[in-house]
Structure formats: C-alpha cells, structure tokens
C-alpha cells in the first residue's frame, strides 16, 4: 500500500472509532490489495510470518466488520470471506460470482441490481446480497 493509502487506512480507522494498531493496518492493507474476498486463512498467509497470528487476524476482521469498514461476502461457502466495504452501500453489497468448479469467488463491481421490493406486509429488507454461481473463464 502506498504511503497515502496507509494514511487513508489510518483515517478510516479513526473515523470508525478504532485505534490505529499495526494488526488492523496490515489486515486493511491486505484486503485493499485483494481482487476478491479473502478467507481469514488467506489473510494470514498473505501477511506471512511477520504478521499477526491467526487469532488476532480473526479478531481484527470482526472488529472491522462491526464498525462497517469490512464486510463478509456472501459466497455460499462455509468459511467467511472478507473484503473492504468501500464498493457497497449500507443496504446493498455488490454481487459476487462463485465458480462451481474451482470455488474461486470474484467481485462484480460494474453490475448492480435494484433493492428487492414488494415482499409483502411486514418484510423489511435490511441488507441485500447477491451471489451468482457458474463456471469461470479459467475453468470454462
């Protein structure tokens, strides 16, 4: 991450009411550089031996989710996958495509869907996430 992006991560953390700790900054750096949602294990691997341990990475991810800087991507896989929430609104996340052959999940940021309406009396949509499944170009 460039120096100015590092500053942006610090500012994001402060605005969210979180202290700028090295584990939070490094996890944000990994997520900012990722082109797809990452599992906690992938974050740990990318951080390497110099990064925080697995438990710390899980705690950092959960604190970043609680404050809205990061969200769990809806991928249909058991393990959670995380990404920066910059491309999503309060009520809607961008769609994700999961390959049924290799299991890879990619973000589809140039495509959006309207919020679902007309579910009937009493239903209130709090957050809409869309997951598409199929075969990716690598596996096709």
C-alpha positions in Angstrom: 0.0 0.0 0.0 1.3 3.4 -0.9 2.0 5.9 1.9 -1.1 8.0 1.1 -3.2 4.8 1.2 -1.7 4.0 4.5 -2.8 7.4 5.7 -6.3 6.7 4.4 -6.4 3.4 6.4 -5.5 5.3 9.5 -8.1 7.9 8.8 -10.7 5.2 8.1 -9.9 3.6 11.5 -10.1 6.8 13.4 -13.4 7.8 11.8 -14.8 4.4 12.8 -13.6 5.0 16.3 -10.9 2.3 16.3 -7.3 2.7 17.3 -4.7 2.5 14.5 -2.9 -0.7 15.6 -0.4 -2.4 13.4 -2.6 -5.6 13.0 -5.6 -3.5 11.8 -3.4 -1.5 9.4 -1.8 -4.7 7.9 -5.1 -6.5 7.6 -6.7 -3.5 5.8 -3.6 -3.4 3.5 -4.1 -7.0 2.5 -7.8 -6.5 1.9 -7.2 -3.3 -0.1 -4.8 -5.1 -2.4 -7.1 -8.2 -2.9 -9.1 -8.5 -6.1 -11.6 -10.9 -4.4 -12.9 -11.6 -1.0 -10.4 -13.4 1.2 -10.8 -16.0 4.0 -9.1 -15.3 7.3 -6.6 -18.1 6.4 -5.7 -16.3 3.1 -5.2 -13.1 5.0 -2.8 -14.9 7.5 -0.9 -16.4 4.6 -0.5 -13.1 2.8 0.7 -11.5 6.0 3.4 -14.2 6.4 5.4 -14.9 9.5 5.9 -11.2 10.3 2.2 -10.6 10.5 -0.2 -11.1 13.4 -1.3 -14.6 14.4 -4.5 -16.3 13.2 -6.5 -15.4 16.4 -5.5 -11.7 16.1 -6.5 -11.7 12.4 -9.9 -13.1 13.2 -10.4 -10.5 16.0 -9.3 -7.7 13.7 -11.7 -8.8 10.9 -14.6 -9.0 13.3 -13.8 -5.5 14.7 -13.6 -4.1 11.2 -17.0 -5.8 10.3 -18.7 -4.4 13.4 -17.6 -0.8 12.5 -18.6 -1.2 8.8 -15.1 -0.9 7.2 -15.2 -4.6 6.1 -18.0 -7.0 5.4 -18.5 -10.7 4.9 -19.0 -11.5 1.3 -22.0 -13.8 0.5 -20.2 -16.6 -1.3 -22.2 -19.7 -0.2 -19.1 -21.2 1.3 -18.9 -22.2 4.9 -15.8 -20.2 5.7 -16.4 -16.5 5.8 -14.7 -14.3 3.2 -14.0 -10.7 3.8 -13.5 -7.6 1.7 -13.4 -3.8 2.2 -16.9 -2.3 2.2 -16.0 0.6 0.0 -17.9 -0.7 -3.0 -21.0 -1.4 -1.1 -23.8 0.7 0.4 -25.5 0.3 3.8 -28.3 -1.8 2.3 -26.6 -3.5 -0.6 -23.4 -5.3 -1.5 -22.1 -5.7 -5.0 -22.8 -9.2 -6.5 -20.2 -12.0 -6.2 -19.6 -14.8 -8.7 -18.5 -18.2 -7.4 -17.1 -20.8 -9.8 -18.7 -24.2 -9.2 -15.5 -25.9 -10.5 -12.6 -24.2 -8.7 -14.5 -22.5 -5.9 -13.0 -19.1 -6.6 -15.2 -16.1 -5.8 -14.8 -12.8 -7.7 -16.4 -9.4 -7.1 -18.7 -8.0 -9.8 -18.4 -4.3 -9.2 -19.7 -2.9 -12.5 -23.1 -4.5 -12.2 -25.8 -3.7 -9.7 -29.3 -4.8 -9.0 -32.2 -2.8 -7.6 -33.2 -3.4 -4.0 -36.0 -6.0 -3.9 -39.4 -4.5 -3.2 -42.9 -5.9 -2.7 -42.1 -8.8 -0.5 -45.3 -8.3 1.4 -46.6 -6.9 4.6 -44.1 -7.0 7.5 -41.0 -7.8 5.5 -38.2 -5.2 5.8 -35.0 -5.7 3.7 -32.1 -4.7 5.9 -29.3 -5.8 3.5 -29.3 -7.4 0.1 -26.5 -9.6 -1.2 -26.5 -11.4 -4.5 -24.4 -14.5 -5.3 -24.1 -15.9 -8.8 -22.8 -19.4 -9.5 -21.4 -20.9 -12.6 -18.1 -21.6 -14.4 -15.4 -19.0 -14.5 -13.3 -18.3 -17.7 -10.3 -20.2 -16.2 -12.4 -23.4 -15.8 -14.6 -23.0 -18.8 
